[in-house]
Amino acid sequence: MEMTDHARTRMLQRHIDERVADLLEKEGVTLTRNDERLLLTRERLGDLLSRGKILHDLYRLAEKDVPLVGVLREGLLITTFRPTRRINQSPRRQRHGRSRQY
């Protein structure tokens, strides 16, 4: 997989193995809200393992890194990160508290 220096740095900082990034590129699901982002989840890993598409060793390696998002542009990995919230939904409006009126 081709990647930017930024992506390599982020993978080192976030302890993401290059084999997991390869798996993300090959088997990640494209997000509906941003087609440059791929998502790899624990459910997707389990599905790949049960269908025999990945070996158990790769499953164990990737299991600690998911959920994982990669940003790919023209076949080049730009960055990877672990989402801290649901990234494929519309932003929710604030439900609590009052709006300020001045």
Stockholm file with secondary structure:
# STOCKHOLM 1.0

chainA/1-102         MEMTDHARTRMLQRHIDERVADLLEKEGVTLTRNDERLLLTRERLGDLLSRGKILHDLYRLAEKDVPLVGVLREGLLITTFRPTRRINQSPRRQRHGRSRQY
#=GR chainA/1-102 SS CEECHHHHHHHHHTTCCHHHHHHHHHHCEECSSCTTEEEECHHHHHHHHHTTSSCHHHHHHHHTTCSEEEEEETTEEEEEECCSSCCSSCCCCCCSSCCCCC
#=GC SS_cons         CEECHHHHHHHHHTTCCHHHHHHHHHHCEECSSCTTEEEECHHHHHHHHHTTSSCHHHHHHHHTTCSEEEEEETTEEEEEECCSSCCSSCCCCCCSSCCCCC
//
